[in-house]
Amino acid sequence: MKFAKVVMILAALCSVGAMATRTQTTATQEVTALLRQFMEAAGRGDRAIFEKFFADDVIYTRATGVVITKADIMASLSKPAPASEGRSTYSAEDITVHEYGDTVIVAFRLEGQTERGDGKIETAHYRNTGTFLRRDGRWQAVAWQATKISEASK
């Protein structure tokens, strides 16, 4: 009889652990999908994705060390880019996700490519860390840090 109780308890604990893993996997999948959607649209300056991605109270630290707000981010999208800046695309690589309930930390390597007017392509790499919070059923970045990877570190 004791053996049967132990088996039942272990089975119950395993099912709780499986549910927790499934929940964590869902959060990881949702935030990773949001990140990839943002990367795909960011080069086009898609205001809607910036609005969706960043919380109104985000604290964003640029690679230069300058701290900006969502209002700063959105205002920068309103300024026309000089033709000499070219067309940019971004991708997220080496993504690591840590879950803490309604908070998710994401670290990844961002690769940005810009095609200049003369056809030359410039590539830059950054390490980014973002803190996402689930509010009202949706994930948004509430803190962001970008660090440029030097050529010597690649």
WOTA-V503563 format. One line per field, one symbol per residue. ss: DSSP state (~ for helix, > for strand, _ for the rest). burial: + if it has 16 or more other ideal C-beta (glycine too) atoms within 10 Angstrom, else -. A space follows every 50 residues. Layout:
ss->???
burial->???
//
This chain:
ss->_~~~~~~~~~~~~~~~~~~~~~~~~~~~~~~~~~~~~~~~~~____~~~~ ~~~>>>>>>>>_____>>_~~~~~~~~~____~~~_>>>>>>>>>>>>>> __>>>>>>>>>>>>>_____>>>>>>>>>>>>>>>__>>>>>>>>>>>__ ~~~_
burial->-----------------------+--++--++-++--++-++---+--++ --+++--+-+---------+--+------------+-+-+-+----+-+- ---+-+-+++++-+----------++++-++++-----+++++++----- ----
//
